[in-house]
Amino acid sequence: MAWLKLPRVITLLRAIDADPRPLTHATLDELPFNKAVSHLRGILVATQALPARDEYLTRLERWTAQALKDRTDPVEHRILHGYAVWHHLRRLRNRLNNAPATRLQAANVRTHITAAVNFLDWLREQHLALATCTQPDLERWITSPHSTYPCETSHFVRWSVSHGHATGLTYPAVRWMGPAHSIDSERRWTDVRRLLHDTTLTTPDRVAGLLLLLYAQRPRTICRLTIDHVVLEGGHTRILFGSTPVTLPEPLAGLVRELADTRKTRSKPHTPDASPWLFPGRRPGEHIDFAGLDERLKRMGLRPRPDRSTALFTLAAGLPAGFLARLLGIQVDVVVIWQQIAAGDWAAYAADVARHGDQTPP
């Protein structure tokens, strides 16, 4: 493999060979983190030389521990520990339910903790403490050119007030009120037809783009699909986004079957059965990176956020909220907002279902 001949890889392998201790995750953690170490770890996990572990969550926990270690003031340390460990990390673990964290989930938690750290640093520079911070002090921070992560800071402030670390502070939350881009249904269907029939595009790119355009799936959700989400039964091809499977029409169904049979990773020779991911990534045993998939969609001329908004707008106008939420695997309240935007009034349908007990959507 050409990868083994790279100078940084040769240096890494020599360092490991010179270490008399058994090769474990802990010994790899002691090495400076870089792509070579990450790739080698992926190979060792994929070949079962090392046990699998949640890399994004592990790195987040190590980063959080260092951030807490750097907080020398005991009161600030206690507040930050409660916010970072007992609130964010515990909530993330509960949400994961033993599934691996994504890069975006880890980055979201890190951003919230960083916002709290920055706000505490600013308070110290102003010779203030969280307990003595007043609303005028907070507004100085909000209007300061040095303020960062306003949405995340507002979350930390509200958490601090609710847990008794601050008093009388109000930091308004920014409520999402609808799509920021225009709804272009004509362009959406033009892109759908192109992806269905343009054989010059790769099958993974066509499938990912169609799942975005037709079923309003985020790139971060698409990249985590596995072969277990694809169900073949009764001559039909179904895919599971939420709790209700979606029956795929042709030719999309054929493209999904082809992808499930031929998916591969560029990291090494790979047979389809060796990876559970529908969209394998460069590193062995990992799915494609969310940012990488997002970039590939853009190179095909798609606009992930506006295109998903157009898809949700169209779907919300045609299906009841509860059913659509189960179908797409998204929150019911999000669907309700989209129905209001699309003026999809399902009150009469809900009343009819209540009268007749019919749970089948039109």
C-alpha positions in Angstrom: 0.0 0.0 0.0 1.3 3.4 -1.0 0.1 4.8 2.4 2.7 2.7 4.2 5.6 4.4 2.3 4.7 7.9 3.4 7.5 9.4 5.7 5.1 10.3 8.5 3.7 6.8 8.5 7.1 5.2 8.5 8.0 7.4 11.5 4.8 6.4 13.3 5.4 2.7 12.7 9.0 2.9 14.0 7.8 4.7 17.1 5.2 2.0 17.8 7.8 -0.7 17.1 10.2 0.8 19.6 7.5 0.9 22.4 7.7 -2.4 24.3 4.1 -2.1 25.6 1.2 -3.8 23.9 -0.4 -1.7 21.2 -3.7 -0.4 22.6 -6.0 2.6 22.2 -4.3 4.1 25.2 -0.8 3.9 23.7 -2.1 5.4 20.4 -3.7 8.2 22.4 -0.3 9.2 23.8 1.0 9.9 20.2 0.4 13.3 18.7 -3.0 13.2 17.0 -2.8 13.4 13.2 -4.3 11.7 10.1 -1.7 8.9 10.1 -2.6 7.9 13.7 -6.3 8.1 13.0 -6.0 6.0 9.8 -3.8 3.4 11.5 -6.3 3.1 14.3 -9.1 2.6 11.8 -7.3 -0.2 10.1 -6.6 -1.9 13.4 -10.2 -1.6 14.4 -11.5 -2.8 11.1 -9.2 -5.9 11.2 -10.3 -6.5 14.9 -6.7 -6.0 16.2 -8.2 -3.3 18.4 -11.7 -3.2 19.8 -14.1 -0.6 18.3 -14.7 2.6 20.3 -16.5 5.9 19.7 -13.7 8.1 18.4 -15.6 11.4 18.3 -17.0 10.9 21.8 -13.6 9.9 23.1 -11.9 12.9 21.7 -14.7 15.2 23.0 -14.3 13.7 26.5 -10.5 14.3 26.4 -10.9 17.8 25.1 -13.5 18.6 27.8 -11.3 17.2 30.5 -8.5 19.5 29.4 -10.8 22.5 29.3 -11.9 21.8 32.9 -8.2 21.3 33.9 -7.4 24.8 32.6 -10.2 26.4 34.7 -8.3 27.0 37.9 -10.9 29.1 39.8 -12.8 26.5 41.9 -16.2 28.2 41.5 -15.9 28.5 37.7 -14.6 25.0 37.6 -17.7 23.7 39.4 -20.0 25.6 37.1 -18.2 24.6 33.9 -18.1 20.9 35.1 -21.8 20.9 35.7 -22.5 22.5 32.3 -20.1 20.4 30.2 -20.2 17.0 31.9 -23.5 16.7 33.7 -25.5 18.6 31.1 -24.0 18.3 27.6 -22.0 15.1 27.8 -24.6 13.2 29.7 -27.4 14.3 27.4 -25.3 13.3 24.4 -24.7 9.9 25.8 -28.4 9.4 26.5 -29.3 10.5 23.0 -26.7 8.2 21.4 -28.0 5.2 23.3 -24.7 3.3 22.6 -24.6 4.4 19.0 -21.4 6.2 17.9 -21.4 10.0 18.0 -21.1 12.0 14.7 -18.5 14.7 14.1 -21.3 17.3 14.0 -22.7 16.1 17.4 -19.2 16.4 19.0 -18.6 19.8 17.4 -22.0 21.1 18.7 -21.1 20.1 22.3 -17.6 21.6 21.9 -19.0 24.9 20.6 -21.4 25.2 23.5 -18.6 24.5 26.0 -16.3 27.0 24.2 -19.0 29.6 24.4 -19.3 29.1 28.1 -15.5 29.3 28.5 -15.3 32.5 26.5 -18.1 34.2 28.5 -16.5 33.2 31.8 -13.2 34.6 30.6 -14.8 37.9 29.6 -16.5 38.1 33.1 -13.1 37.6 34.7 -11.5 40.3 32.5 -14.3 42.7 33.6 -13.6 41.8 37.3 -17.1 40.1 37.5 -18.4 36.7 38.4 -21.4 34.8 37.0 -23.2 35.3 40.3 -22.7 39.1 40.3 -23.3 39.6 36.6 -26.2 42.0 36.0 -28.4 42.5 32.9 -26.5 45.6 31.8 -23.2 43.6 32.1 -24.7 40.9 30.0 -25.9 43.4 27.4 -22.4 44.8 27.2 -21.1 41.3 26.4 -23.9 40.9 23.7 -23.0 44.2 22.0 -19.2 43.7 22.4 -17.1 43.1 19.3 -15.4 40.4 21.3 -18.5 38.4 21.9 -18.6 34.9 20.2 -21.2 32.2 19.7 -24.3 34.3 20.7 -26.8 31.4 20.4 -24.6 29.0 22.4 -23.9 31.7 25.0 -27.6 32.4 25.4 -28.1 28.7 26.2 -25.3 28.8 28.9 -26.8 31.9 30.4 -30.3 30.3 30.6 -28.8 27.1 32.1 -26.9 29.2 34.7 -30.1 31.0 35.8 -32.1 27.8 36.0 -29.4 26.1 38.1 -28.9 29.1 40.5 -25.5 30.2 39.3 -26.8 33.5 38.0 -29.8 35.7 38.8 -32.0 38.0 36.8 -30.3 37.5 33.5 -32.3 37.3 30.2 -30.6 36.3 26.9 -33.3 35.9 24.2 -33.2 32.7 22.1 -33.3 33.0 18.4 -36.4 31.1 17.1 -36.4 29.6 13.7 -39.3 31.1 11.7 -39.0 29.3 8.4 -36.7 28.8 5.4 -34.1 31.4 4.7 -34.1 30.5 0.9 -36.7 30.6 -1.8 -38.8 27.5 -2.5 -37.9 26.3 -6.0 -40.0 23.2 -6.8 -39.3 23.4 -10.5 -35.5 23.2 -10.0 -36.0 20.4 -7.5 -37.8 18.2 -10.1 -35.2 19.1 -12.7 -32.4 17.9 -10.4 -34.4 14.8 -9.6 -34.7 13.8 -13.3 -31.0 14.5 -13.9 -29.9 12.3 -11.0 -32.3 9.5 -12.0 -31.0 9.3 -15.5 -27.5 10.7 -15.7 -25.2 7.7 -15.8 -22.1 9.8 -15.8 -22.5 10.4 -12.1 -21.5 7.8 -9.6 -24.2 5.7 -7.9 -23.4 6.9 -4.4 -23.7 10.5 -5.5 -27.0 9.9 -7.3 -28.5 8.0 -4.4 -27.4 10.6 -1.8 -28.8 13.5 -4.0 -32.1 11.8 -4.5 -32.5 11.0 -0.8 -32.0 14.7 -0.2 -34.3 15.9 -2.9 -37.1 13.4 -2.5 -37.1 12.6 1.2 -35.6 15.8 2.7 -32.8 13.8 4.4 -29.9 15.8 5.7 -26.4 14.9 4.5 -25.4 14.0 8.1 -28.3 11.5 8.2 -27.6 10.1 4.8 -23.9 9.4 5.6 -24.9 7.3 8.6 -27.3 4.9 6.7 -26.3 1.3 6.9 -27.3 -1.8 4.8 -29.7 -2.6 7.7 -31.7 0.5 6.8 -32.4 -1.1 3.3 -35.1 -3.8 3.4 -35.8 -6.1 0.4 -39.1 -8.0 0.7 -42.0 -8.9 -1.5 -40.3 -7.6 -4.6 -40.1 -4.1 -3.1 -37.1 -2.1 -1.9 -37.8 -0.1 1.3 -35.5 2.2 3.3 -35.9 3.2 6.9 -35.4 6.9 7.9 -37.7 6.9 10.9 -40.1 4.3 12.4 -42.1 3.7 9.2 -40.2 2.3 6.1 -40.5 4.1 2.8 -41.1 2.0 -0.3 -38.8 3.3 -3.0 -40.0 3.7 -6.6 -38.0 2.7 -9.6 -35.4 3.6 -10.8 -34.4 4.9 -7.4 -35.0 1.4 -5.9 -32.6 -0.1 -8.4 -29.9 2.5 -7.7 -30.2 1.8 -3.9 -29.9 -2.0 -4.5 -26.9 -1.4 -6.7 -25.2 0.8 -4.1 -25.8 -1.8 -1.4 -24.2 -4.5 -3.6 -21.2 -2.5 -4.8 -20.3 0.0 -2.0 -16.6 0.2 -1.3 -14.0 2.3 0.5 -10.9 3.7 -1.2 -8.8 3.0 1.9 -8.0 -0.6 0.8 -9.6 -3.4 -1.2 -13.0 -3.9 0.3 -15.8 -6.3 -0.2 -19.4 -5.0 0.3 -20.1 -7.3 3.2 -17.0 -6.0 5.2 -18.6 -2.6 5.9 -22.1 -2.0 7.3 -22.3 1.6 5.9 -24.2 2.4 2.8 -21.7 5.2 2.2 -18.3 4.0 3.4 -15.6 6.5 4.1 -11.9 6.7 3.4 -11.0 5.2 6.8 -11.7 1.5 7.4 -14.9 0.9 9.4 -16.2 4.5 9.1 -18.9 6.1 7.1 -18.3 9.0 4.7 -17.6 12.3 6.5 -20.6 14.6 6.6 -18.7 17.6 5.3 -17.3 15.4 2.5 -20.8 14.3 1.4 -22.0 17.9 1.6 -19.2 19.0 -0.7 -19.9 16.2 -3.2 -23.6 17.2 -3.4 -22.6 20.8 -4.0 -20.2 19.7 -6.8 -23.2 18.1 -8.5 -25.0 21.5 -8.5 -27.2 20.8 -5.5 -27.8 23.1 -2.6 -28.2 20.9 0.4 -30.0 23.3 2.7 -32.3 25.1 0.2 -33.1 21.8 -1.5 -34.0 20.1 1.7 -36.2 23.1 2.6 -38.0 22.7 -0.8 -38.5 19.0 -0.2 -39.9 19.5 3.3 -42.2 22.3 2.1 -43.7 20.0 -0.6 -44.0 17.0 1.6 -45.5 18.9 4.6 -48.2 20.3 2.3 -49.3 16.8 1.3 -49.1 14.5 4.4 -50.2 14.7 8.0 -47.6 15.7 10.5 -47.5 12.5 12.6 -47.2 10.3 9.6 -44.5 12.4 7.9 -42.5 12.6 11.1 -42.5 8.8 11.4 -41.6 8.5 7.7 -38.7 10.9 7.6 -37.4 10.4 11.1 -37.8 14.1 12.2 -39.6 15.9 15.1 -43.3 16.3 14.8 -43.1 19.9 15.9 -40.7 20.6 13.0 -43.2 19.1 10.6 -46.0 21.2 12.1 -44.0 24.4 11.5 -43.4 23.4 7.9 -47.1 22.7 7.4 -47.9 26.2 8.7 -45.4 27.6 6.2 -46.8 25.5 3.4 -50.4 26.2 4.5 -51.1 22.5 4.8 -54.2 22.4 7.0 -54.7 18.8 8.4 -57.2 19.7 11.0 -60.1 18.3 9.0 -58.2 15.1 8.3 -57.3 14.7 12.0 -61.0 15.1 12.9 -62.0 12.6 10.3 -59.5 10.1 11.6 -60.8 10.6 15.1 -64.3 9.9 14.0 -63.6 6.8 11.9 -60.5 5.4 13.6 -58.7 5.2 10.2 -54.9 5.5 10.7 -54.0 5.2 7.1 -52.7 8.4 5.5 -54.3 9.5 2.2 
